Each structure stands twice: as structure tokens, then as C-alpha cells.
């Protein structure tokens, strides 16, 4: 094996909580090989599965972990942080006015110019054309009611929605710990 192919840059580890559930689905909870090896040395994780690749020093050799579980359970928050990404995830990356999945922005149902606040129950996902069309009007004034009215989701709801969007790459050692719902359409 030449030195270039021995570099383990593309060997992330799936990180599971102590109950063997992923810390998050979207984005998938992954650590670089460096982070996972460091956590092993600090005795913060158990190695659940390994790659067929090693890292070596003059005095030590370790197989790269492909799945690790935390030794201490991290209690997930009930409610996620309000972020643009989490709004898109709640709304399944779909414009709530026309159903488009391109050029997404977020829209204030009660426009900020009319006192609307940037919070879960007033912000929805909108494509740029719909957002521009609605402008500073109230939804009823322009006949643009969202398919799903905004609400504050739980972390579990975002995890459920995240499972609708599996990543492009899933290592075979991860599959027993991931539950992608292939029957539901995003």
C-alpha cells in the first residue's frame, strides 16, 4: 500500500449515544477518524465496529473505529435551536406555498414590517419566487396559505424528518444503527 492510500481521511466514525441511537440523523452524527481515536484514548467511547484500516505510531497501532458509542448518555434536548436549517428540516426542504424544493428561503407569515417576529410559529419555508410574491402582505391578503402552518418542532420530529434524507454515503457497519424510512416521500 502506498503512503497516499494509507491516509485515513475518509474514514469517519458514526457516533452513537450510550443507548446506541445516533446523536443526530441530519446531519448524521459523524466524527473524523482523529476525533474518534482521541475519544478512545480518553476513554469516552466504546468501539462498536472498526474499519480494516490502521493508524500507527512507533509504539502503538489501532484499527480505525467505524462506529463508537458514548460511555455516558447525553440527554437530548426536547426542543431544537431555532435555525434556518432546522426550519427547512421541519418543513422537509419544501416550499410551503407551492411545493418547490429549489431556491429555498424562509418567510415570515406575519411580515416583520407588520410586527412579525422571527420564531418557530411565524417562519415557514418558501422558495424565492413565492417569498417575493407574498412580499410584505399577510397570507390571507394574497391567498397564499402555507400547506403546513409553522410550529415549534421537537428534536424527535426533526430526527424523523432527517431520516427522510439519507446521506449519499453510508458505511455498511452503520446500517444496524440507522433507521432510514424509505417508504415515506420527503
C-alpha positions, 0 to 999 in steps of 0.5 A: 500500500502506498503512503497516499492510500494509507491516509485515513481521511475518509474514514469517519466514525458514526457516533452513537449515544450510550443507548446506541441511537445516533446523536443526530440523523441530519446531519448524521452524527459523524466524527473524523477518524482523529476525533474518534481515536482521541475519544478512545484514548480518553476513554469516552467511547466504546468501539462498536465496529472498526474499519480494516484500516490502521493508524500507527505510531512507533509504539502503538497501532489501532484499527480505525473505529467505524462506529463508537458509542458514548460511555455516558448518555447525553440527554437530548434536548426536547426542543431544537435551536431555532435555525434556518436549517432546522426550519427547512428540516421541519418543513422537509426542504419544501416550499410551503406555498407551492411545493418547490424544493429549489431556491429555498428561503424562509418567510415570515407569515406575519411580515416583520414590517407588520410586527412579525417576529422571527420564531418557530410559529411565524417562519415557514419555508418558501422558495424565492419566487413565492417569498417575493410574491407574498412580499410584505402582505399577510397570507390571507391578503394574497391567498397564499396559505402555507400547506403546513402552518409553522410550529415549534418542532421537537428534536424527535420530529426533526430526527424523523424528518432527517431520516427522510434524507439519507446521506449519499454515503453510508458505511455498511457497519452503520446500517444496524444503527440507522433507521432510514424510512424509505417508504415515506416521500420527503 
